[in-house]
Amino acid sequence: MIKSLVFLGLFFALHLGFAQSNSNDYSKFRIGVQGGYSYRLGSLDNIPSDFKAYTKKLKSGFNIGVEGAYFFKPKWGLGLKYNSFMTKESLGGVIVEFNDGSSATGSISDDIRITFIGAIYIVNFIPNNEEHAFYGSFGAGYLAYRDDAVIVDREVEITGNTFGSTVDFAYDYKLSDSIAIGAQVSLMLGKLSEITVKDEFSEQTQRLDGDNQDDLARLDFSVGIRFYL
């Protein structure tokens, strides 16, 4: 998957060499606001069997986002992207056994938000069409993770951050020169190698090595409105 993302990034970069145009009759700014369904792609291999069904529900969620780009030429531009993925789930009557042989019964829940903010390079594949537009973008930036969790009735805050990258493909249908509606498919990549766990009594940082790293990869399917200025 990482190799595919690098290939797509190189494709967009090479496209820059063929994107020159002397025309000045085009919208310089494109701003998009969107939201929709998301699905996390990480494996459940390291999840205890009793919690796999619960964790699988947390793989699905919804996303909201906004992005804006300035087009230096009709076919390419640079911009910024913000996107947030959200999911939550709860389960009651959970029995947890500790290393000292004791156990506790209570509820668990997770309220997860994964936020990306970064720079994008965007390509317009058919810039001279007045009604339809297809875009591809490649971006990289900051990926933040937060889980407001409850573990056997004990509130715990789990946070972390890492490098994230994204590839997007979008279709816009123009209602006028300045407004369009559209759909977008996005692939987000990132792995969390360190987390901070904080509760009422303590705060500690944990390293996640090898297969224990939290894979934040996901697919976003969204619809929204675009503004051309």
Accessible surface in RSA format (square Angstrom, percent):
REM  Atomic radii and reference values for relative SASA: ProtOr
REM  Chains: A
REM  Algorithm: Lee & Richards
REM  Probe-radius: 1.40
REM  Slices: 20
REM RES _ NUM      All-atoms   Total-Side   Main-Chain    Non-polar    All polar
REM                ABS   REL    ABS   REL    ABS   REL    ABS   REL    ABS   REL
RES MET A   1   117.15  60.7  70.57  46.7  46.58 110.9  71.74  61.0  45.40  60.2
RES ILE A   2   113.73  64.7 112.55  83.8   1.18   2.8 112.55  81.0   1.18   3.2
RES LYS A   3   180.57  88.1 173.17 106.3   7.40  17.6 118.51 106.7  62.06  66.1
RES SER A   4    62.75  53.0  56.40  75.3   6.35  14.6  28.27  60.2  34.49  48.3
RES LEU A   5     7.88   4.4   7.86   5.6   0.02   0.0   7.86   5.5   0.02   0.0
RES VAL A   6    81.13  53.4  77.59  70.2   3.54   8.5  80.36  69.8   0.77   2.1
RES PHE A   7   135.33  67.7 133.12  82.5   2.21   5.8 134.92  81.8   0.41   1.2
RES LEU A   8    41.54  23.1  41.54  29.7   0.00   0.0  41.54  29.2   0.00   0.0
RES GLY A   9    10.51  13.0   0.00   N/A  10.51  13.0   5.58  15.3   4.93  11.0
RES LEU A  10   106.50  59.3 105.38  75.4   1.12   2.8 105.58  74.2   0.92   2.5
RES PHE A  11    85.09  42.6  82.13  50.9   2.96   7.7  84.50  51.2   0.59   1.7
RES PHE A  12     0.14   0.1   0.14   0.1   0.00   0.0   0.14   0.1   0.00   0.0
RES ALA A  13    54.99  50.6  43.79  67.6  11.20  25.5  46.52  65.5   8.47  22.4
RES LEU A  14   127.58  71.1 122.41  87.6   5.17  13.0 125.69  88.3   1.90   5.1
RES HIS A  15    26.27  14.4  22.41  15.6   3.86   9.9  17.77  18.3   8.51   9.9
RES LEU A  16    62.08  34.6  62.08  44.4   0.00   0.0  62.08  43.6   0.00   0.0
RES GLY A  17    58.21  71.8   0.00   N/A  58.21  71.8  34.46  94.6  23.75  53.2
RES PHE A  18   166.03  83.1 143.57  88.9  22.46  58.4 150.57  91.3  15.47  44.3
RES ALA A  19     0.54   0.5   0.00   0.0   0.54   1.2   0.30   0.4   0.24   0.6
RES GLN A  20   110.83  62.0  85.72  62.6  25.11  59.8  54.22 115.4  56.61  42.9
RES SER A  21    36.86  31.1  25.62  34.2  11.24  25.9  21.78  46.4  15.08  21.1
RES ASN A  22   149.04 102.8 123.18 119.0  25.87  62.3  38.93  93.7 110.11 106.4
RES SER A  23    54.18  45.8  40.68  54.3  13.50  31.1  36.53  77.8  17.65  24.7
RES ASN A  24   121.88  84.1 105.15 101.6  16.73  40.3  28.80  69.3  93.08  90.0
RES ASP A  25   138.60  97.1 113.19 112.7  25.41  60.1  36.50  85.9 102.10 101.8
RES TYR A  26    48.21  22.5  24.77  14.1  23.45  61.0  31.76  23.9  16.45  20.3
RES SER A  27    41.10  34.7  23.58  31.5  17.52  40.4   9.92  21.1  31.18  43.7
RES LYS A  28    65.17  31.8  64.70  39.7   0.46   1.1  46.75  42.1  18.42  19.6
RES PHE A  29    94.16  47.1  93.78  58.1   0.38   1.0  93.90  56.9   0.25   0.7
RES ARG A  30     4.66   2.0   3.49   1.8   1.17   2.8   0.90   1.2   3.76   2.3
RES ILE A  31    60.36  34.3  60.36  45.0   0.00   0.0  60.36  43.5   0.00   0.0
RES GLY A  32     0.48   0.6   0.00   N/A   0.48   0.6   0.43   1.2   0.05   0.1
RES VAL A  33    71.11  46.8  69.57  63.0   1.54   3.7  69.57  60.4   1.54   4.2
RES GLN A  34    14.80   8.3   5.50   4.0   9.30  22.1   6.70  14.3   8.10   6.1
RES GLY A  35    20.03  24.7   0.00   N/A  20.03  24.7  13.59  37.3   6.44  14.4
RES GLY A  36    27.38  33.8   0.00   N/A  27.38  33.8  23.87  65.5   3.51   7.9
RES TYR A  37   110.06  51.4 104.99  59.7   5.07  13.2  89.57  67.3  20.49  25.3
RES SER A  38     0.00   0.0   0.00   0.0   0.00   0.0   0.00   0.0   0.00   0.0
RES TYR A  39    69.91  32.6  69.91  39.8   0.00   0.0  51.29  38.5  18.62  22.9
RES ARG A  40    24.82  10.4  24.82  12.7   0.00   0.0   4.50   6.2  20.32  12.3
RES LEU A  41    58.65  32.7  32.85  23.5  25.80  64.9  34.72  24.4  23.93  64.4
RES GLY A  42    11.66  14.4   0.00   N/A  11.66  14.4   9.04  24.8   2.63   5.9
RES SER A  43    84.33  71.3  46.25  61.7  38.08  87.7  51.69 110.1  32.64  45.7
RES LEU A  44    36.43  20.3  31.55  22.6   4.88  12.3  31.72  22.3   4.71  12.7
RES ASP A  45   118.82  83.2  94.24  93.8  24.58  58.1  27.11  63.8  91.72  91.5
RES ASN A  46    93.78  64.7  64.24  62.1  29.54  71.1  29.56  71.1  64.22  62.1
RES ILE A  47    52.56  29.9  47.27  35.2   5.29  12.8  47.73  34.4   4.84  13.1
RES PRO A  48    85.28  62.2  72.60  66.2  12.68  46.1  84.87  70.1   0.40   2.5
RES SER A  49    94.71  80.0  71.90  95.9  22.82  52.6  43.91  93.5  50.81  71.2
RES ASP A  50   126.49  88.6  97.37  96.9  29.12  68.8  26.22  61.7 100.26 100.0
RES PHE A  51    58.55  29.3  58.55  36.3   0.00   0.0  58.55  35.5   0.00   0.0
RES LYS A  52    78.07  38.1  77.56  47.6   0.52   1.2  34.88  31.4  43.19  46.0
RES ALA A  53    72.54  66.7  62.37  96.3  10.17  23.1  68.71  96.8   3.83  10.1
RES TYR A  54    18.24   8.5  14.29   8.1   3.95  10.3  16.68  12.5   1.56   1.9
RES THR A  55    30.76  21.9  30.62  31.0   0.15   0.3  22.12  29.7   8.64  13.1
RES LYS A  56   122.06  59.5 119.66  73.4   2.40   5.7  62.18  56.0  59.88  63.8
RES LYS A  57   127.18  62.0 111.14  68.2  16.04  38.2  66.45  59.8  60.73  64.7
RES LEU A  58    14.68   8.2  14.13  10.1   0.55   1.4  14.49  10.2   0.19   0.5
RES LYS A  59    20.94  10.2  20.60  12.6   0.33   0.8  15.71  14.1   5.22   5.6
RES SER A  60    39.16  33.1  34.17  45.6   4.99  11.5  21.19  45.1  17.97  25.2
RES GLY A  61    15.88  19.6   0.00   N/A  15.88  19.6  12.75  35.0   3.13   7.0
RES PHE A  62   109.21  54.6 109.21  67.6   0.00   0.0 109.21  66.2   0.00   0.0
RES ASN A  63     1.41   1.0   0.94   0.9   0.48   1.1   0.00   0.0   1.41   1.4
RES ILE A  64    81.67  46.5  81.67  60.8   0.00   0.0  81.67  58.8   0.00   0.0
RES GLY A  65     7.37   9.1   0.00   N/A   7.37   9.1   4.05  11.1   3.32   7.4
RES VAL A  66    63.31  41.7  61.70  55.9   1.61   3.9  61.92  53.8   1.39   3.8
RES GLU A  67     9.10   5.2   6.42   4.9   2.68   6.4   5.16  10.0   3.94   3.2
RES GLY A  68    25.37  31.3   0.00   N/A  25.37  31.3  18.18  49.9   7.19  16.1
RES ALA A  69     6.16   5.7   2.01   3.1   4.15   9.5   4.09   5.8   2.08   5.5
RES TYR A  70    79.49  37.1  77.71  44.2   1.77   4.6  43.73  32.9  35.76  44.1
RES PHE A  71     7.98   4.0   7.86   4.9   0.11   0.3   7.86   4.8   0.11   0.3
RES PHE A  72    97.96  49.0  81.70  50.6  16.26  42.3  84.00  50.9  13.97  40.0
RES LYS A  73    65.72  32.1  65.72  40.3   0.00   0.0  24.76  22.3  40.96  43.6
RES PRO A  74    11.59   8.4   7.56   6.9   4.03  14.7   7.93   6.6   3.66  22.7
RES LYS A  75    60.28  29.4  60.28  37.0   0.00   0.0  21.60  19.4  38.68  41.2
RES TRP A  76    38.62  15.5  38.62  18.7   0.00   0.0  38.62  20.6   0.00   0.0
RES GLY A  77     0.00   0.0   0.00   N/A   0.00   0.0   0.00   0.0   0.00   0.0
RES LEU A  78    86.85  48.4  82.46  59.0   4.39  11.0  82.64  58.0   4.22  11.3
RES GLY A  79    15.44  19.0   0.00   N/A  15.44  19.0  11.62  31.9   3.82   8.5
RES LEU A  80   119.08  66.3 117.03  83.7   2.05   5.2 117.22  82.3   1.86   5.0
RES LYS A  81     5.21   2.5   3.59   2.2   1.62   3.9   4.22   3.8   0.99   1.1
RES TYR A  82    77.95  36.4  76.53  43.5   1.42   3.7  55.77  41.9  22.18  27.3
RES ASN A  83     4.82   3.3   4.82   4.7   0.00   0.0   0.05   0.1   4.78   4.6
RES SER A  84     0.00   0.0   0.00   0.0   0.00   0.0   0.00   0.0   0.00   0.0
RES PHE A  85     0.00   0.0   0.00   0.0   0.00   0.0   0.00   0.0   0.00   0.0
RES MET A  86    24.86  12.9  24.81  16.4   0.05   0.1  12.50  10.6  12.36  16.4
RES THR A  87    11.02   7.8   3.18   3.2   7.84  18.7   7.29   9.8   3.73   5.6
RES LYS A  88   145.93  71.2 128.53  78.9  17.40  41.4  79.57  71.6  66.36  70.7
RES GLU A  89    52.77  30.3  43.44  32.9   9.33  22.2   8.00  15.5  44.78  36.6
RES SER A  90    73.40  62.0  60.17  80.3  13.23  30.5  23.17  49.3  50.22  70.4
RES LEU A  91    73.73  41.1  68.61  49.1   5.12  12.9  73.30  51.5   0.44   1.2
RES GLY A  92    51.32  63.3   0.00   N/A  51.32  63.3  25.75  70.7  25.57  57.3
RES GLY A  93    62.03  76.5   0.00   N/A  62.03  76.5  29.20  80.1  32.82  73.5
RES VAL A  94    11.10   7.3   7.28   6.6   3.82   9.2  11.10   9.6   0.00   0.0
RES ILE A  95   116.38  66.2  93.18  69.4  23.20  55.9  93.18  67.1  23.20  62.9
RES VAL A  96    38.04  25.0  35.06  31.7   2.98   7.2  38.04  33.1   0.00   0.0
RES GLU A  97   142.22  81.7 114.13  86.3  28.10  66.9  30.33  58.7 111.90  91.4
RES PHE A  98   101.84  51.0  88.69  54.9  13.15  34.2  92.98  56.4   8.87  25.4
RES ASN A  99   168.76 116.4 128.43 124.1  40.33  97.1  40.10  96.5 128.66 124.4
RES ASP A 100   120.20  84.2  77.42  77.1  42.78 101.2  51.22 120.5  68.98  68.8
RES GLY A 101    69.22  85.4   0.00   N/A  69.22  85.4  38.34 105.2  30.88  69.2
RES SER A 102    56.46  47.7  44.65  59.6  11.81  27.2  47.75 101.7   8.71  12.2
RES SER A 103    69.12  58.4  40.62  54.2  28.50  65.7   5.88  12.5  63.24  88.6
RES ALA A 104    34.14  31.4  25.99  40.1   8.15  18.5  34.11  48.0   0.03   0.1
RES THR A 105    89.35  63.5  62.59  63.5  26.76  63.8  44.53  59.8  44.82  67.7
RES GLY A 106    10.93  13.5   0.00   N/A  10.93  13.5  10.93  30.0   0.00   0.0
RES SER A 107    42.20  35.7  41.22  55.0   0.98   2.3  26.19  55.8  16.02  22.4
RES ILE A 108    18.59  10.6  18.32  13.6   0.26   0.6  18.46  13.3   0.13   0.3
RES SER A 109    28.46  24.0  27.65  36.9   0.81   1.9  17.38  37.0  11.07  15.5
RES ASP A 110    25.71  18.0  24.06  23.9   1.66   3.9   0.81   1.9  24.90  24.8
RES ASP A 111    61.14  42.8  57.95  57.7   3.19   7.6  11.47  27.0  49.67  49.5
RES ILE A 112     7.69   4.4   7.46   5.6   0.22   0.5   7.46   5.4   0.22   0.6
RES ARG A 113   101.23  42.5  99.91  50.9   1.32   3.1  30.56  41.8  70.66  42.8
RES ILE A 114     0.22   0.1   0.08   0.1   0.14   0.3   0.08   0.1   0.14   0.4
RES THR A 115    28.59  20.3  28.42  28.8   0.18   0.4  22.24  29.9   6.35   9.6
RES PHE A 116     0.31   0.2   0.22   0.1   0.09   0.2   0.22   0.1   0.09   0.3
RES ILE A 117    89.56  51.0  86.85  64.7   2.71   6.5  86.85  62.5   2.71   7.3
RES GLY A 118     9.43  11.6   0.00   N/A   9.43  11.6   9.43  25.9   0.00   0.0
RES ALA A 119    59.86  55.0  55.01  84.9   4.85  11.0  55.15  77.7   4.71  12.5
RES ILE A 120     5.09   2.9   0.85   0.6   4.24  10.2   3.58   2.6   1.51   4.1
RES TYR A 121    30.65  14.3  29.45  16.8   1.21   3.1  29.45  22.1   1.21   1.5
RES ILE A 122     2.29   1.3   2.29   1.7   0.00   0.0   2.29   1.7   0.00   0.0
RES VAL A 123     0.00   0.0   0.00   0.0   0.00   0.0   0.00   0.0   0.00   0.0
RES ASN A 124    13.46   9.3  13.46  13.0   0.00   0.0   0.00   0.0  13.46  13.0
RES PHE A 125    62.58  31.3  48.28  29.9  14.29  37.2  48.28  29.3  14.29  40.9
RES ILE A 126    65.45  37.2  61.48  45.8   3.97   9.6  64.96  46.8   0.49   1.3
RES PRO A 127    32.89  24.0   9.92   9.0  22.97  83.5  10.54   8.7  22.35 138.9
RES ASN A 128   136.87  94.4 110.25 106.5  26.62  64.1  39.11  94.1  97.76  94.5
RES ASN A 129    61.01  42.1  49.00  47.4  12.01  28.9  12.38  29.8  48.63  47.0
RES GLU A 130   157.00  90.1 138.05 104.4  18.95  45.1  55.90 108.1 101.10  82.5
RES GLU A 131    77.36  44.4  75.92  57.4   1.44   3.4  23.46  45.4  53.90  44.0
RES HIS A 132    60.43  33.0  60.43  42.0   0.00   0.0  40.74  42.0  19.69  22.9
RES ALA A 133     1.92   1.8   1.92   3.0   0.00   0.0   1.92   2.7   0.00   0.0
RES PHE A 134    96.67  48.4  96.67  59.9   0.00   0.0  96.67  58.6   0.00   0.0
RES TYR A 135     8.76   4.1   6.38   3.6   2.37   6.2   2.06   1.5   6.70   8.3
RES GLY A 136     0.48   0.6   0.00   N/A   0.48   0.6   0.48   1.3   0.00   0.0
RES SER A 137     2.96   2.5   2.77   3.7   0.19   0.4   1.35   2.9   1.61   2.3
RES PHE A 138    57.81  28.9  56.14  34.8   1.67   4.3  56.14  34.0   1.67   4.8
RES GLY A 139     1.77   2.2   0.00   N/A   1.77   2.2   1.77   4.9   0.00   0.0
RES ALA A 140    36.77  33.8  27.99  43.2   8.78  20.0  28.23  39.8   8.54  22.6
RES GLY A 141    21.10  26.0   0.00   N/A  21.10  26.0  19.41  53.3   1.69   3.8
RES TYR A 142   112.18  52.4 107.58  61.2   4.60  12.0  85.36  64.1  26.82  33.1
RES LEU A 143     0.14   0.1   0.14   0.1   0.00   0.0   0.14   0.1   0.00   0.0
RES ALA A 144    25.18  23.2  24.07  37.1   1.11   2.5  24.30  34.2   0.89   2.4
RES TYR A 145    18.63   8.7  15.24   8.7   3.39   8.8   2.32   1.7  16.31  20.1
RES ARG A 146   103.81  43.6 103.60  52.8   0.21   0.5  37.14  50.8  66.67  40.4
RES ASP A 147     4.35   3.0   4.35   4.3   0.00   0.0   0.00   0.0   4.35   4.3
RES ASP A 148    61.51  43.1  53.95  53.7   7.56  17.9  26.28  61.8  35.23  35.1
RES ALA A 149     4.88   4.5   2.10   3.2   2.78   6.3   2.10   3.0   2.78   7.4
RES VAL A 150    37.05  24.4  36.42  33.0   0.63   1.5  36.42  31.6   0.63   1.7
RES ILE A 151    68.35  38.9  66.83  49.8   1.52   3.7  66.83  48.1   1.52   4.1
RES VAL A 152    25.52  16.8  14.39  13.0  11.12  26.8  14.39  12.5  11.12  30.2
RES ASP A 153    96.72  67.8  66.82  66.5  29.90  70.7  31.88  75.0  64.85  64.7
RES ARG A 154   107.38  45.1 103.23  52.6   4.16   9.9  48.32  66.0  59.06  35.8
RES GLU A 155   136.34  78.3 127.72  96.6   8.62  20.5  42.57  82.3  93.76  76.6
RES VAL A 156     5.57   3.7   0.74   0.7   4.83  11.6   3.10   2.7   2.47   6.7
RES GLU A 157    53.37  30.6  51.78  39.2   1.60   3.8  12.62  24.4  40.76  33.3
RES ILE A 158    30.43  17.3  30.43  22.7   0.00   0.0  30.43  21.9   0.00   0.0
RES THR A 159    37.34  26.6  37.16  37.7   0.18   0.4  22.67  30.4  14.68  22.2
RES GLY A 160    12.08  14.9   0.00   N/A  12.08  14.9   8.65  23.7   3.43   7.7
RES ASN A 161    90.88  62.7  73.00  70.5  17.88  43.1   0.52   1.3  90.36  87.3
RES THR A 162    31.84  22.6  18.18  18.4  13.66  32.5  13.98  18.8  17.86  27.0
RES PHE A 163   135.66  67.9 123.18  76.3  12.48  32.5 126.72  76.8   8.93  25.6
RES GLY A 164     0.12   0.1   0.00   N/A   0.12   0.1   0.12   0.3   0.00   0.0
RES SER A 165    10.56   8.9  10.56  14.1   0.00   0.0   4.00   8.5   6.56   9.2
RES THR A 166     0.00   0.0   0.00   0.0   0.00   0.0   0.00   0.0   0.00   0.0
RES VAL A 167     3.64   2.4   2.39   2.2   1.26   3.0   2.39   2.1   1.26   3.4
RES ASP A 168     3.28   2.3   3.04   3.0   0.23   0.5   2.88   6.8   0.39   0.4
RES PHE A 169    90.44  45.2  86.65  53.7   3.80   9.9  87.20  52.9   3.24   9.3
RES ALA A 170     8.65   8.0   3.08   4.8   5.57  12.7   5.95   8.4   2.70   7.2
RES TYR A 171    68.71  32.1  67.81  38.6   0.90   2.4  58.25  43.8  10.46  12.9
RES ASP A 172     0.00   0.0   0.00   0.0   0.00   0.0   0.00   0.0   0.00   0.0
RES TYR A 173    77.22  36.1  77.22  43.9   0.00   0.0  42.70  32.1  34.52  42.6
RES LYS A 174    46.75  22.8  35.86  22.0  10.89  25.9   4.58   4.1  42.17  44.9
RES LEU A 175   104.80  58.4  69.57  49.8  35.24  88.6  73.57  51.7  31.23  84.0
RES SER A 176    55.98  47.3  39.98  53.4  15.99  36.8  51.06 108.7   4.92   6.9
RES ASP A 177   133.55  93.6 120.59 120.0  12.96  30.7  39.35  92.6  94.20  93.9
RES SER A 178    49.63  41.9  48.90  65.3   0.73   1.7  26.77  57.0  22.86  32.0
RES ILE A 179    63.71  36.3  63.71  47.5   0.00   0.0  63.71  45.9   0.00   0.0
RES ALA A 180     0.00   0.0   0.00   0.0   0.00   0.0   0.00   0.0   0.00   0.0
RES ILE A 181    85.92  48.9  85.63  63.8   0.28   0.7  85.63  61.7   0.28   0.8
RES GLY A 182    10.71  13.2   0.00   N/A  10.71  13.2   6.50  17.9   4.21   9.4
RES ALA A 183    47.36  43.5  45.14  69.7   2.22   5.1  45.45  64.0   1.92   5.1
RES GLN A 184     6.35   3.5   2.58   1.9   3.76   9.0   1.37   2.9   4.98   3.8
RES VAL A 185    69.48  45.7  68.74  62.2   0.74   1.8  68.74  59.7   0.74   2.0
RES SER A 186     4.13   3.5   3.30   4.4   0.83   1.9   1.18   2.5   2.95   4.1
RES LEU A 187    30.95  17.2  29.88  21.4   1.06   2.7  29.88  21.0   1.06   2.9
RES MET A 188     1.08   0.6   0.89   0.6   0.19   0.5   0.89   0.8   0.19   0.3
RES LEU A 189     8.33   4.6   7.57   5.4   0.76   1.9   7.64   5.4   0.69   1.9
RES GLY A 190    12.09  14.9   0.00   N/A  12.09  14.9   8.97  24.6   3.12   7.0
RES LYS A 191   115.51  56.4 105.91  65.0   9.60  22.9  51.32  46.2  64.19  68.4
RES LEU A 192     0.18   0.1   0.18   0.1   0.00   0.0   0.18   0.1   0.00   0.0
RES SER A 193    34.15  28.9  33.38  44.5   0.77   1.8   8.18  17.4  25.97  36.4
RES GLU A 194    74.63  42.8  71.06  53.8   3.57   8.5  13.90  26.9  60.73  49.6
RES ILE A 195    22.62  12.9  21.56  16.1   1.06   2.5  22.62  16.3   0.00   0.0
RES THR A 196    35.55  25.3  35.06  35.5   0.49   1.2  12.64  17.0  22.91  34.6
RES VAL A 197    28.25  18.6  26.42  23.9   1.83   4.4  26.42  23.0   1.83   5.0
RES LYS A 198    98.54  48.1  97.00  59.5   1.54   3.7  43.44  39.1  55.10  58.7
RES ASP A 199    28.19  19.7  13.21  13.1  14.98  35.4   7.21  17.0  20.97  20.9
RES GLU A 200   152.13  87.3 111.78  84.6  40.35  96.1  50.98  98.6 101.15  82.6
RES PHE A 201   165.72  82.9 129.12  80.0  36.59  95.2 135.78  82.3  29.93  85.7
RES SER A 202    63.44  53.6  50.46  67.3  12.98  29.9  46.00  98.0  17.44  24.4
RES GLU A 203   112.05  64.3  80.29  60.7  31.76  75.6  24.03  46.5  88.02  71.9
RES GLN A 204    99.05  55.4  92.62  67.7   6.43  15.3  27.47  58.5  71.58  54.3
RES THR A 205    82.35  58.6  51.77  52.5  30.59  72.9  28.16  37.8  54.19  81.9
RES GLN A 206    67.90  38.0  63.79  46.6   4.11   9.8  22.81  48.6  45.09  34.2
RES ARG A 207   149.83  62.9 124.50  63.5  25.34  60.3  55.16  75.4  94.67  57.4
RES LEU A 208    27.65  15.4  27.12  19.4   0.53   1.3  27.56  19.4   0.09   0.2
RES ASP A 209    89.79  62.9  84.26  83.9   5.53  13.1  35.21  82.9  54.58  54.4
RES GLY A 210    55.60  68.6   0.00   N/A  55.60  68.6  41.98 115.2  13.62  30.5
RES ASP A 211   129.22  90.5 106.54 106.0  22.68  53.6  29.03  68.3 100.19  99.9
RES ASN A 212   101.61  70.1  85.87  83.0  15.74  37.9  14.97  36.0  86.65  83.7
RES GLN A 213    57.39  32.1  43.40  31.7  13.99  33.3   1.62   3.4  55.77  42.3
RES ASP A 214    42.11  29.5  36.70  36.5   5.40  12.8  14.88  35.0  27.23  27.2
RES ASP A 215    43.25  30.3  38.87  38.7   4.38  10.4  11.81  27.8  31.44  31.4
RES LEU A 216     0.08   0.0   0.00   0.0   0.08   0.2   0.00   0.0   0.08   0.2
RES ALA A 217     2.84   2.6   2.84   4.4   0.00   0.0   2.84   4.0   0.00   0.0
RES ARG A 218     0.35   0.1   0.28   0.1   0.07   0.2   0.00   0.0   0.35   0.2
RES LEU A 219    53.80  30.0  53.80  38.5   0.00   0.0  53.80  37.8   0.00   0.0
RES ASP A 220     2.75   1.9   2.66   2.6   0.09   0.2   2.02   4.7   0.74   0.7
RES PHE A 221    89.79  44.9  85.55  53.0   4.24  11.0  86.16  52.2   3.63  10.4
RES SER A 222     8.31   7.0   2.58   3.4   5.73  13.2   1.94   4.1   6.37   8.9
RES VAL A 223   102.38  67.4  98.48  89.2   3.91   9.4  98.54  85.6   3.85  10.4
RES GLY A 224    20.03  24.7   0.00   N/A  20.03  24.7  15.36  42.2   4.66  10.4
RES ILE A 225    65.65  37.4  65.43  48.7   0.22   0.5  65.43  47.1   0.22   0.6
RES ARG A 226     0.47   0.2   0.47   0.2   0.00   0.0   0.00   0.0   0.47   0.3
RES PHE A 227    71.94  36.0  71.94  44.6   0.00   0.0  71.94  43.6   0.00   0.0
RES TYR A 228    10.69   5.0   6.27   3.6   4.42  11.5   6.27   4.7   4.42   5.5
RES LEU A 229   121.06  67.4  87.70  62.7  33.35  83.8 120.16  84.4   0.90   2.4
END  Absolute sums over single chains surface
CHAIN  1 A    12585.6      10509.0       2076.7       7769.0       4816.6
END  Absolute sums over all chains
TOTAL         12585.6      10509.0       2076.7       7769.0       4816.6
